[in-house]
Amino acid sequence: MRIEVETLDSTQVRIEIEVPALDVDEAIEEAYQSLRSYVSLPGFRKGRVPLAFLKSRYHEHVNNEVVKELVSTSYDNAILTKELTPLAQPTFDPPLEQLKVSENQPLVFAAIVEVKPSITLPAYEEIETDKTAVNVPREDVEAHIEQLQLHSATFEPIEEDRPVEASDCVRVDLICKVEGEEIDTETEQDVDFDLTSKNLHADLITELVGMRVGDTKAIQIKYDETHPMPILAGKNVEYNVTLHAITLKHLPELDDEFAKDLGYETYNQMHGVIWNTLVENERIQHIERQKTEILEQLIDKTEITIPEDLVDQYVAQALHNLQQDLESKQQTAEEAGIDMNTFPMELRENVIQQTKQNWIFEEIAAFENIYVSDNELELEIQRVAQQRNQNIQKYAELLKTNNRLEDLRIHIQHEKIYQFLIEQASEKKSLIITG
């Protein structure tokens, strides 16, 4: 079989294929013999119908079947032989319905197809990342324990009859409304506030100062877009506040009793466990920062063209899946917090970035022989199941049922690739400022 590949652009090729006449003749013969085995004709037993009759009556049918079989088989062989990775179904030239086969004649056709482009990886040492040893200062541990102490504080109402001062603590009922609608998750009763806390909005503190026990007041607050609660971010919020008491805050002593109340044996043990936990959390965050740095540089330093048709296809499928999900939940996009004016563009950017990452990682995996064995996959399933307090066998079956095993294998492979790249990357140069 003759195969010639012409590169049309970085992601499209034209594959010209010539199927030898001998293969065409064999395919035609097999098609007629197969047809003969089940066609019946008065005066002839099944399987005994003359070939001349079949060729005169069923020529078009046999032609279509032979074309379909030869094109499919030869195209697949060409893709394997030339080590191409198709990204979509090919377009045939001429179209399949126009192709004809003849005895003693080769079948010649071309396939135009989008293919995964060749990728040239940058040298790993060109990638830089922060390799500074992870450390959590003692002061950060103390600050964390102080927050635990604050969360364990008790508040005692004072007897003095006076207005609220900026240095006070108060106990209030809050009814939260956004655009006139009460927000249950932000409505609280008998909640204690320390007016010296930096976590309270300045306007709330200002309006509480001067109130007396028993007073009720409507307080208007405008939150900015960075508010951690999406339902309040960027909104004008009204709080109906009722003051129940001015209170005195009592903090527990940082001693063994405090540690025992939190489930530890001693204060020193609590301190050590918390320190170790903070170090581990920082280590995980440090690795995530390294991964982000490395991926950004890899994509920036690797020339990759993603076919527009492929991006369009992924975006359309994602939007279709989103629509189905919203319909199943009986939600609108707005109710789900999705801005359909910007979402398609954001989705497009994500598709391009994710595709680039996948292709780069596939290249690294093949070049460095980084793969995931069945044993590694099984160990990860056990780890995740135990972490989630689930039965290992049932969790494995759930992954199989939902066709998620391969997703998990790819996730493990990507983690191994990141680990390899972190080891190979150069230490990020520090910016030293001299006077």
Secondary structure, 3 states (H helix, E strand, C coil): CEEEEEEEECCEEEEEEEECHHHHHHHHHHHHHHHHHHCCECCECCCCCCHHHHHHHCHHHHHHHHHHHHHHHHHHHHHHHCCCCECCCCEEECCHHHCCCCCCCCEEEEEEEEECCCCCCCCHHHCEECCCCCCCCHHHHHHHHHHHHHHCCEEEECCCCCCCCCCCEEEEEEEEEECCEECHHHCEEEEEEECCCCCCCHHHHHHHCCCCCCCEEEEEEECCCCCCCCCCCCCEEEEEEEEEEEEEEECCCCCHHHHHHCCCCCHHHHHHHHHHHHHHHHHHHHHHHHHHHHHHHHHHHCCCCCCHHHHHHHHHHHHHHHHHHHHHHCCCCCCCCCCCCCHHHHHHHHHHHHHHHHHHHHHHHHHHCCCCCHHHHHHHHHHHHHHCCCCHHHHHHHHHHCCCHHHHHHHHHHHHHHHHHHHHCEECCCCCCCC
